[in-house]
Amino acid sequence: MISDKPKDLITLTDARKILGVSQAKMAAIIRNRTLTHYQDALDARVKLVSRADVLSLISREKAA
């Protein structure tokens, strides 16, 4: 089975720590589809995002 999920997935909690944002702001980022999220195969309650996408978001914010 071929997966199109990135290999560098991290939890939203880890992404929040990297970005330095609140839980509410992270929810808005996901809701606005600024970051693509994936469901954890082992725990459906856990959402994952690509670490590279999170770091790219930081770069975009600095450039703006």
C-alpha angles and dihedrals in degrees: 000000000000116000125203091202116116116252094228099067120158132179122264088247090059091045090051090053092050092047094040094226135136125255089254092052091048090051089052091050090053094042091051089049092237086138125031112232132201132202117246109247092218100043119027091199092065121085121200133199133190113266089215090055090051091051090046089053089056090052092050092050092051091049093051 
